[in-house]
Amino acid sequence: MKILVTGGAGFIGANYVRMVLAEKSGNAGDTVINLDVLTYAGNLENLAGLETHPRYRFVRGDIADRPLVTALFDEGVDAVVNFAAESHVDRSIDDPDAFLHTNVAGTLALLDCARRAGVKRFVQVSTDEVYGSLGPTGAFTEESPLQPSSPYAASKAAADLLALSFRTTYGLPVMVTRCSNNFGPYQFPEKVIPLFVTNLLNDQPVPLYGDGMNVRDWIHVADHCAAVDLVLRRGEPGEVYNIGARSEQTNRALTEMILAELGKPASLIRHVTDRLGHDRRYAMDPTKIERVLGWTPRHEFAAGLRATVAWYRDHRAWWEHIKSGAYTDYYERMYGERLRRSAEGHGRRA
């Protein structure tokens, strides 16, 4: 199967690409085209070592670029996994336009091109944030109403509805996955866990929103990727699948766990003004995907967090490149000359 993975240089997308191409994945016949525009969160260092993999190809581009996407589908793409998204809530509050471009207009373009190409499977990767905020009890199910609180969440809810409408209207075999908060290697250090870990490794303070009692439901990125892949291969078109590991933590408790793991004092916590529209609690009910597809998470939260902290401790150069902006040099170093040669050759043939 030839899979177009969009946003494959981002945190979750890169972990998914690595999983599909892993020798022991059971997907030895699959090839991956990774389409990523390389925004601030798209980092090709996340995929270092795959540049010459025989079943992998990177294409730099925007999912809203219909001629480019059409050209890729013309190569015979069988399936799409759409990770491409602007995903940082704080950035959506400051600049919602960028989120509408990628998450709504981009998803629409991708769906329409996939429909015209007769793509056999399409997974729209979404988020628990489309459901809004929970009270102190209960969990989101696939039947929970969509009540997004931020421009980011609203843009993802719109993309979900577009995807499902393409199933109803055109028969495109679309499935939607909605996942809780991810953690693990290669996560861009604006997100809370890598931000706090990297700050603390440099003995810098960590900013904790409000009273720190907002609750998030955490899942290791490898478990999320395994669930997405299972939906791609065995999910029922037109269905929504919630993905979560039943690992709720308050932000305060999470911060204390990271402090303890790194042996840092609580004096490094800085309470900051709460985020606008900050949802109080998320919790996902993954019963459907467990019952229908047989998926279960394999990573227990505390052990996964310890391994994640260790990964950032052992990969200081990776996150220092990001915090300094040097990670953007990787594309030029690995692909720049190759692409220039390709362009020159194309010019000579024209």
C-alpha positions in Angstrom: 0.0 0.0 0.0 1.2 3.5 -0.9 0.4 5.9 1.9 0.4 9.6 1.7 1.2 10.9 5.2 0.7 14.6 5.6 2.5 16.5 8.3 4.9 13.6 8.6 7.8 15.8 9.9 5.8 16.8 12.9 5.8 15.1 16.3 3.0 12.5 15.8 3.4 12.2 12.1 7.2 11.5 12.3 6.6 8.8 14.9 3.9 7.3 12.6 6.3 7.3 9.6 9.0 5.6 11.7 6.5 3.0 12.9 5.3 2.1 9.4 8.8 1.8 8.0 10.2 -0.1 11.0 11.5 -3.6 10.0 9.3 -5.3 12.6 6.1 -3.4 11.9 4.6 -6.0 9.7 4.1 -3.4 6.9 7.0 -4.4 4.8 5.1 -3.8 1.6 4.0 -0.3 2.4 5.6 2.8 0.9 5.3 6.3 2.4 5.2 9.7 0.8 5.6 12.3 3.5 4.1 15.7 2.5 5.0 18.5 4.9 5.3 22.3 4.4 7.8 22.5 7.3 6.3 25.2 9.5 7.9 25.9 12.9 6.8 22.5 14.2 7.9 20.5 11.1 11.4 19.2 11.7 13.2 16.8 9.3 15.6 15.9 12.1 12.7 13.9 13.5 13.2 11.6 10.5 17.0 11.6 10.4 18.2 8.3 8.9 15.3 7.8 6.6 16.5 10.0 3.8 17.6 7.0 1.6 15.1 4.5 2.8 13.8 2.6 -0.2 10.2 2.9 0.8 10.2 6.5 1.9 10.0 9.8 0.0 9.8 13.4 1.4 8.0 16.1 -0.5 8.0 19.7 0.8 4.6 21.3 0.2 1.3 22.6 1.5 -1.8 20.3 1.6 -3.8 23.3 0.3 -1.7 23.3 -2.9 -4.1 21.4 -5.1 -1.9 21.0 -8.2 0.9 19.5 -6.0 -1.5 17.2 -4.1 -3.1 16.1 -7.4 0.3 15.3 -8.9 1.1 13.1 -5.9 -2.3 11.2 -6.2 -1.6 10.7 -9.9 1.3 8.5 -8.7 -1.2 6.0 -7.4 -1.7 6.7 -3.7 -3.9 4.1 -2.0 -4.4 5.8 1.4 -4.1 9.1 3.2 -3.3 9.7 6.9 -3.8 13.4 7.5 -1.7 14.6 10.4 -1.0 18.0 8.9 -2.3 20.7 11.2 -1.5 23.8 13.1 -1.9 22.5 16.6 -0.6 25.0 19.2 -3.6 26.4 21.1 -1.8 29.6 22.2 -0.7 30.3 18.6 -4.3 29.9 17.5 -5.4 32.6 20.0 -2.9 35.0 18.6 -3.3 34.1 14.9 -6.4 32.1 14.0 -6.0 32.7 10.3 -3.1 30.3 9.9 -5.2 27.6 11.6 -8.1 28.1 9.2 -5.8 27.9 6.2 -4.2 24.5 7.1 -6.8 22.8 9.3 -9.9 23.8 7.2 -9.0 24.9 3.7 -6.0 22.5 3.6 -8.1 19.5 4.8 -10.8 20.4 2.2 -8.3 20.5 -0.6 -6.9 17.2 0.5 -10.3 15.5 0.7 -11.4 16.8 -2.7 -8.2 15.7 -4.4 -8.5 12.3 -2.7 -12.1 11.9 -3.9 -11.2 12.7 -7.4 -8.3 10.2 -7.3 -10.4 7.4 -5.9 -8.3 7.0 -2.8 -9.3 3.8 -0.9 -8.8 4.9 2.7 -8.5 8.3 4.4 -7.9 8.8 8.1 -8.5 12.3 9.4 -6.4 12.7 12.6 -8.2 14.9 15.1 -8.2 15.8 18.8 -10.2 15.5 22.0 -10.3 19.3 22.1 -13.2 19.4 19.6 -15.4 18.2 22.5 -14.6 21.2 24.7 -14.4 21.0 28.4 -15.6 18.2 30.7 -17.0 18.5 34.2 -15.4 16.7 37.1 -16.7 13.3 36.1 -17.4 11.3 32.9 -15.5 11.0 29.6 -16.0 12.0 26.0 -17.5 9.3 23.8 -17.9 9.5 20.0 -21.5 10.7 20.5 -20.4 13.7 22.7 -21.4 17.1 21.2 -18.7 19.2 19.5 -18.1 22.3 21.7 -14.7 23.6 20.8 -13.3 26.4 23.0 -10.3 27.7 21.0 -9.8 28.7 17.4 -7.5 25.6 17.1 -10.2 23.3 18.4 -12.9 24.9 16.2 -10.7 24.5 13.1 -10.2 20.8 13.9 -14.0 20.3 14.5 -14.7 21.9 11.1 -12.1 19.6 9.4 -13.8 16.6 11.1 -17.2 17.6 9.8 -15.8 18.2 6.3 -14.2 14.7 6.3 -17.4 13.0 7.4 -19.4 15.0 4.9 -17.2 13.6 2.1 -18.2 10.1 3.2 -21.9 10.9 3.2 -21.9 13.0 0.1 -19.3 11.4 -2.2 -18.7 8.0 -0.6 -15.0 8.8 0.2 -13.9 6.1 2.7 -13.1 8.5 5.5 -12.5 7.6 9.2 -11.9 10.2 11.9 -9.7 9.6 15.0 -9.8 11.8 18.0 -7.0 11.4 20.5 -6.1 12.7 24.0 -2.8 14.6 24.8 0.3 12.8 23.4 3.7 12.7 24.8 7.0 11.0 23.8 10.1 11.7 21.7 10.3 14.4 19.0 7.6 16.6 20.5 8.1 20.3 19.7 9.2 22.1 22.9 6.3 24.5 23.0 4.1 21.7 24.4 4.0 21.3 28.1 6.1 18.1 28.7 9.1 18.9 26.5 8.9 22.6 27.4 9.1 21.8 31.1 11.7 19.1 30.7 14.0 21.2 28.6 13.6 24.2 30.8 14.4 22.2 33.9 17.4 20.6 32.3 18.8 24.2 32.0 17.6 25.1 35.5 15.1 27.5 34.1 11.6 28.1 35.6 8.5 26.4 34.2 5.3 28.4 33.5 2.2 26.7 35.0 -1.1 28.1 33.9 -3.6 29.3 36.6 -3.9 27.1 39.6 -2.4 24.1 37.8 -5.5 21.9 38.4 -6.6 21.6 34.7 -6.8 17.9 33.9 -5.5 16.2 30.8 -5.7 12.6 29.6 -2.3 11.4 28.5 -1.3 8.8 25.9 2.2 7.8 24.6 2.6 8.7 21.0 3.5 5.1 20.0 0.1 3.9 21.3 -1.6 6.7 19.4 0.3 5.8 16.2 -0.6 2.1 16.6 -4.3 3.1 16.9 -4.3 5.3 13.9 -2.6 2.6 11.8 -5.3 0.1 13.0 -8.1 2.4 12.0 -6.4 2.9 8.6 -6.3 -0.8 7.9 -9.4 -2.1 9.7 -11.6 0.9 10.5 -15.1 1.3 9.2 -15.6 4.2 6.8 -17.7 7.0 8.2 -16.9 6.1 11.8 -15.2 8.2 14.5 -12.8 6.5 16.9 -11.8 8.0 20.3 -8.3 7.2 21.3 -7.1 7.5 24.9 -5.2 5.6 27.6 -7.3 6.6 30.7 -4.3 8.4 32.2 -5.7 11.6 33.6 -3.3 14.0 35.4 -3.7 17.5 36.7 -1.1 19.9 35.2 0.2 20.4 38.8 0.7 16.7 39.4 2.4 16.3 36.0 4.8 19.2 36.8 5.7 17.6 40.1 6.4 14.3 38.4 8.8 15.9 36.0 10.5 17.8 38.8 10.9 14.6 40.8 12.3 12.7 37.8 14.9 15.5 37.2 15.6 16.1 40.8 14.7 19.8 40.6 13.0 22.0 43.3 9.4 23.2 43.3 10.8 26.7 43.5 11.2 26.6 39.7 7.4 26.6 39.2 6.0 29.9 38.1 2.3 30.3 38.2 1.2 32.5 35.2 -2.0 34.0 34.1 -4.4 31.3 32.8 -4.8 30.8 29.0 -7.9 32.4 27.5 -10.8 29.8 27.2 -8.7 27.2 29.0 -10.6 23.9 29.1 -10.7 22.5 32.6 -10.7 18.8 32.0 -10.4 16.3 29.1 -11.0 12.6 29.4 -11.5 10.1 26.5 -13.5 6.9 26.5 -11.7 4.5 24.1 -14.2 1.7 24.6 -15.2 1.7 20.9 -11.8 1.2 19.4 -10.9 -1.3 22.1 -14.1 -3.4 21.5 -14.4 -3.1 17.7 -10.8 -3.1 16.6 -9.0 -4.8 19.6 -6.7 -1.9 20.3 -5.2 -1.4 23.8 -2.4 1.0 24.9 0.9 -0.6 25.9 2.6 2.3 27.7 1.8 2.9 31.3 1.9 6.7 32.0 4.6 6.9 34.8 7.0 4.6 32.9 6.4 6.3 29.6 7.0 9.7 31.2 10.3 8.5 32.7 11.4 7.2 29.3 10.4 10.5 27.7 12.3 12.6 30.2 15.3 10.3 29.6 14.9 10.8 25.8 15.1 14.6 26.1 18.0 14.3 28.5 19.9 12.1 26.0 19.0 14.2 22.9 20.0 17.6 24.1 21.3 18.6 20.6 17.9 17.9 19.0 16.0 20.3 21.3 18.7 22.9 21.5 18.6 23.1 17.7 14.9 23.8 17.9 15.2 26.4 20.7 17.9 28.2 18.8 16.2 27.9 15.4 19.1 25.9 13.9 16.9 22.9 13.2 15.6 24.7 10.1 19.1 24.3 8.6 18.6 20.5 8.4 16.4 20.7 5.3 19.0 22.7 3.4 21.8 20.5 4.6 20.0 17.2 3.7 17.9 18.2 0.7 18.9 21.6 -0.6 21.6 20.6 -3.0 19.7 17.5 -4.2 16.7 19.6 -5.0 18.7 22.2 -6.8 20.3 19.5 -9.0 16.9 18.1 -9.7 15.6 21.6 -10.7 18.6 22.1 -12.9 18.1 18.8 -14.6 14.4 19.6 -15.2 15.4 23.0 -16.7 17.8 21.3 -19.2 15.1 18.8 -20.3 12.4 21.5 -20.7 
